[in-house]
Amino acid sequence: MHEPSINWPDYEDIAMKLYERFGDEFNESRIYRVRFTDLIQWVLEIPSFVGKREECNEGHLEQIQSAWVYEWRANQKR
């Protein structure tokens, strides 16, 4: 099965992939302390991600962090 492509504005999709990768290893406060250089690298490592490093900006990274926190919170309620 082919996964759809993910790009920088696909914050929720990226957040789900990050949660799948790291699970509860990162809690809310730890997610917000992730260095942007690390976050960029982790996003670029997502197999279905098609964006380029130079297309990334601070706004994208902040939105990804927020979506990742929401994804983490949603999984804590299960």
C-alpha positions in Angstrom: 0.0 0.0 0.0 1.4 3.4 -1.0 1.3 6.1 1.6 0.3 9.6 0.4 3.1 12.2 0.3 3.7 14.4 3.3 5.0 18.0 3.1 5.8 20.8 5.6 2.2 22.1 5.9 0.9 18.6 6.8 1.3 19.2 10.5 -1.1 16.6 11.8 0.3 13.9 9.5 3.9 14.7 10.6 2.8 14.7 14.2 1.3 11.3 13.9 4.5 10.0 12.3 6.6 11.5 15.1 4.3 9.9 17.7 4.6 6.6 16.0 8.3 6.9 16.0 8.9 8.2 19.5 5.6 7.2 21.4 5.7 8.3 25.0 9.4 8.9 25.0 8.6 12.6 24.5 6.0 14.1 26.8 4.5 17.6 26.3 7.3 19.6 27.9 10.0 17.6 26.2 8.4 18.0 22.8 8.5 21.8 23.2 12.2 21.6 24.1 13.2 19.7 21.0 15.9 21.6 19.1 14.6 22.7 15.7 17.7 21.2 14.0 16.7 17.8 15.4 13.1 18.3 14.5 13.9 19.1 10.9 16.1 16.0 10.6 13.4 13.7 12.1 10.8 15.1 9.7 13.1 14.6 6.7 13.6 11.0 7.8 9.8 10.2 7.5 9.6 7.8 4.6 6.7 9.5 2.8 8.0 13.0 3.4 8.7 14.9 0.2 9.5 18.4 1.4 13.0 19.9 1.2 15.0 21.3 4.1 15.2 24.7 2.5 11.4 24.9 2.3 11.1 24.7 6.1 10.6 27.7 8.3 10.1 28.4 12.0 6.4 28.7 11.6 6.2 25.1 10.2 8.3 23.8 13.1 6.2 25.5 15.7 3.0 24.1 14.1 4.6 20.6 14.0 5.5 20.8 17.7 1.9 21.9 18.6 0.4 19.1 16.5 2.8 16.6 18.1 1.7 17.7 21.6 -2.0 17.3 20.6 -1.2 13.9 19.2 0.6 12.9 22.4 -2.3 14.2 24.6 -4.8 12.3 22.5 -2.9 9.1 23.0 -2.7 9.6 26.8 -6.5 9.4 27.1 -6.6 5.9 25.6 
